[in-house]
Amino acid sequence: MKNFIYITLITLLITSCKDNTKSIPEPKSLTIAEKIANAHGFENWKNVNEIAFTFNVDKDSTHFERRWVWKPKTNDITSITSTDTISYNRSALDSISLKVDPGFINDKFWLLIPFQLVWDSGTTISEPVKTEAPISKTALNKITLTYSNDGGYTPGDAYDIFYDDNFLIKEWIFRKANQTEPSMMTTFENYKDINGFKLAVDHKKPNGNWNLNFTNISIK
């Protein structure tokens, strides 16, 4: 009888251990988009109440700039240029805000492309491959981000994104309407650490005196 009780207790213990093991959930594997976004600080985005930045393009002796203040939790946006200041909400676009909103989408995309990989719907992202980067000619990882032909200001565009083994973006190729030949290629350089985010503030073309850059970045 004692032996029977002992064996029964051992059986119950083993069964209990097996059940406990099964109840532990499998860890969620991150997508390549999430890995790139997190390398740039995406996990801190939930704490952001306001981000402000100035978008600049310097070409030879010419300079262009426009400033944005964005409150992502409410989607309130203020556009500031040398001639106008316009405030609007992206949920209620009118004839005036529709003229400036494409600029906001463009400028935000340049600054926050690592996060757009996660945010944007209607996209496909290719499997990563190791290849030679177009500008530095070094070995980098590459994915291709392609937008659907429906919706957005520039449907059907494609971006070949080159990133290092730490998942930081180093270069990209923009291909308008997913055409074969590059429409533009630039670097991602001069990374700045800003309140838990890693952002590239300079983008240069391989040829010519051209620099798309960001200044006066603040994240609250």
VMD Tcl script that draws the C-alpha trace (Angstrom):
set ca {
  {0.00 0.00 0.00}
  {2.84 2.39 0.88}
  {4.52 1.61 -2.43}
  {1.26 2.36 -4.28}
  {0.92 5.76 -2.56}
  {4.58 6.60 -3.29}
  {4.22 5.73 -6.98}
  {0.97 7.72 -7.21}
  {2.65 10.82 -5.70}
  {5.57 10.54 -8.13}
  {3.12 10.23 -11.05}
  {1.17 13.30 -9.90}
  {4.40 15.29 -9.52}
  {5.57 14.40 -13.03}
  {2.14 15.20 -14.49}
  {2.09 18.54 -12.67}
  {5.55 19.45 -14.00}
  {4.49 18.61 -17.55}
  {1.35 20.73 -17.26}
  {3.34 23.69 -15.92}
  {5.80 23.43 -18.80}
  {3.00 23.50 -21.34}
  {1.47 26.60 -19.75}
  {4.58 28.74 -20.39}
  {3.93 30.75 -23.59}
  {6.41 30.68 -26.44}
  {8.37 33.95 -26.71}
  {7.20 36.04 -29.67}
  {9.83 36.31 -32.37}
  {10.29 39.82 -33.73}
  {9.82 40.63 -37.39}
  {12.66 42.29 -39.27}
  {10.63 45.54 -39.25}
  {10.34 45.39 -35.46}
  {14.04 44.68 -35.03}
  {14.98 47.70 -37.14}
  {12.41 49.92 -35.40}
  {13.56 48.85 -31.92}
  {17.21 49.48 -32.79}
  {16.22 53.10 -33.41}
  {14.28 53.39 -30.13}
  {10.75 52.45 -31.14}
  {9.98 50.90 -27.77}
  {10.07 54.43 -26.29}
  {7.59 55.87 -28.78}
  {4.61 55.14 -26.50}
  {5.92 57.82 -24.13}
  {6.15 60.57 -26.76}
  {3.68 63.44 -26.42}
  {5.33 65.81 -28.87}
  {8.08 65.77 -31.46}
  {9.36 68.86 -33.24}
  {11.94 69.10 -36.01}
  {13.16 71.27 -38.86}
  {13.49 69.66 -42.29}
  {16.27 71.19 -44.38}
  {17.62 70.66 -47.88}
  {20.91 72.30 -48.80}
  {21.86 72.14 -52.47}
  {24.92 74.04 -53.65}
  {24.24 77.58 -52.42}
  {20.47 77.20 -51.92}
  {18.69 76.39 -48.65}
  {15.12 75.21 -48.03}
  {13.52 74.53 -44.66}
  {10.21 73.96 -42.94}
  {9.47 73.18 -39.30}
  {6.95 70.78 -37.82}
  {5.45 70.22 -34.38}
  {3.54 66.95 -34.10}
  {1.57 65.59 -31.16}
  {1.21 61.92 -32.13}
  {-1.31 61.00 -29.45}
  {-3.85 63.50 -30.84}
  {-2.41 63.88 -34.37}
  {-2.31 67.67 -34.00}
  {0.26 69.20 -36.35}
  {1.71 72.67 -36.76}
  {3.52 73.65 -39.95}
  {5.92 76.59 -39.67}
  {7.56 78.20 -42.69}
  {9.03 81.62 -43.38}
  {5.65 82.80 -44.65}
  {2.97 80.83 -42.77}
  {2.09 78.96 -39.59}
  {-0.73 76.46 -40.05}
  {-2.16 74.16 -37.39}
  {-4.45 71.25 -38.18}
  {-5.49 67.75 -37.17}
  {-4.96 64.87 -39.57}
  {-8.43 63.48 -38.79}
  {-10.05 66.63 -40.21}
  {-8.13 67.77 -43.29}
  {-9.53 70.75 -45.20}
  {-8.52 72.59 -48.36}
  {-5.76 74.48 -46.54}
  {-4.24 71.60 -44.57}
  {-4.39 69.35 -47.64}
  {-1.81 71.63 -49.23}
  {0.71 71.24 -46.40}
  {0.00 67.68 -45.22}
  {1.95 65.98 -48.05}
  {5.01 67.92 -46.85}
  {4.50 66.64 -43.32}
  {4.16 63.04 -44.50}
  {7.31 63.36 -46.61}
  {9.44 65.00 -43.92}
  {8.26 62.66 -41.15}
  {8.99 59.70 -43.40}
  {12.61 60.78 -43.88}
  {13.15 61.24 -40.15}
  {11.17 58.24 -38.84}
  {11.45 55.64 -41.61}
  {12.55 52.94 -39.09}
  {9.17 53.38 -37.36}
  {7.19 53.65 -40.60}
  {8.22 50.05 -41.24}
  {5.97 49.11 -38.32}
  {3.32 51.81 -38.62}
  {2.40 51.61 -42.28}
  {-0.24 49.23 -43.61}
  {-0.66 48.14 -47.21}
  {3.04 47.34 -47.53}
  {5.18 44.32 -48.22}
  {8.68 43.79 -46.82}
  {11.02 41.32 -48.49}
  {13.16 38.78 -46.72}
  {16.57 40.22 -45.75}
  {19.62 39.44 -47.85}
  {23.29 40.33 -47.51}
  {24.54 42.43 -50.39}
  {26.84 45.27 -51.42}
  {25.48 48.69 -50.48}
  {25.13 51.08 -53.42}
  {27.02 54.06 -51.94}
  {29.58 52.77 -49.43}
  {30.12 49.51 -51.40}
  {30.31 47.67 -48.08}
  {28.43 44.50 -47.19}
  {25.10 45.36 -45.56}
  {21.74 43.71 -45.02}
  {18.95 44.69 -47.39}
  {15.17 44.62 -47.34}
  {12.75 46.12 -49.85}
  {9.71 48.02 -48.61}
  {6.96 48.26 -51.24}
  {3.73 50.23 -50.93}
  {0.47 49.12 -52.51}
  {-0.98 50.94 -55.48}
  {-3.94 52.15 -53.42}
  {-4.02 55.10 -51.03}
  {-1.39 57.51 -49.81}
  {0.20 60.43 -51.61}
  {2.68 58.33 -53.60}
  {1.18 54.84 -54.11}
  {3.30 52.00 -55.43}
  {6.68 53.38 -54.38}
  {9.50 51.07 -53.28}
  {12.50 51.53 -50.98}
  {15.58 49.32 -50.81}
  {16.80 49.74 -47.24}
  {20.36 48.81 -46.26}
  {21.16 48.27 -42.57}
  {24.06 46.97 -40.51}
  {24.18 43.99 -38.15}
  {22.95 46.24 -35.33}
  {19.82 46.94 -37.44}
  {20.71 50.62 -37.94}
  {19.83 51.96 -41.40}
  {22.89 53.19 -43.32}
  {21.64 53.79 -46.87}
  {18.54 53.52 -49.02}
  {17.36 53.61 -52.60}
  {14.02 55.19 -53.48}
  {12.34 53.79 -56.60}
  {9.30 55.76 -57.69}
  {6.33 53.55 -58.60}
  {8.56 50.50 -58.03}
  {10.50 51.10 -61.21}
  {13.74 49.18 -61.72}
  {16.13 52.13 -61.82}
  {16.80 54.22 -58.68}
  {15.01 57.57 -58.46}
  {17.26 58.63 -55.58}
  {19.79 57.09 -53.22}
  {21.18 58.63 -50.04}
  {23.13 57.82 -46.91}
  {21.81 57.71 -43.36}
  {24.53 59.26 -41.23}
  {25.38 61.45 -38.26}
  {23.17 59.50 -35.87}
  {22.06 61.40 -32.77}
  {20.80 59.97 -29.47}
  {17.73 62.02 -28.53}
  {15.72 60.98 -25.46}
  {16.10 57.26 -26.14}
  {15.90 57.48 -29.93}
  {18.65 56.97 -32.50}
  {17.97 59.19 -35.51}
  {20.08 59.85 -38.59}
  {20.09 63.61 -39.12}
  {22.06 63.76 -42.39}
  {21.27 62.21 -45.76}
  {23.69 62.75 -48.63}
  {23.66 61.73 -52.27}
  {26.71 59.94 -53.70}
  {27.30 62.78 -56.16}
  {26.82 66.52 -55.91}
  {26.65 69.05 -53.12}
  {23.30 67.97 -51.64}
  {22.35 67.33 -48.02}
  {18.91 66.65 -46.60}
  {19.23 67.19 -42.87}
  {17.29 67.69 -39.67}
  {17.92 70.34 -37.03}
  {16.27 71.54 -33.83}
  {14.88 68.09 -33.00}
  {13.07 67.87 -29.66}
  {11.14 64.90 -28.32}
  {8.95 65.22 -25.22}
}
mol new
graphics top color blue
foreach p $ca { graphics top sphere $p radius 0.5 }
foreach p [lrange $ca 0 end-1] q [lrange $ca 1 end] { graphics top cylinder $p $q radius 0.2 }
display resetview
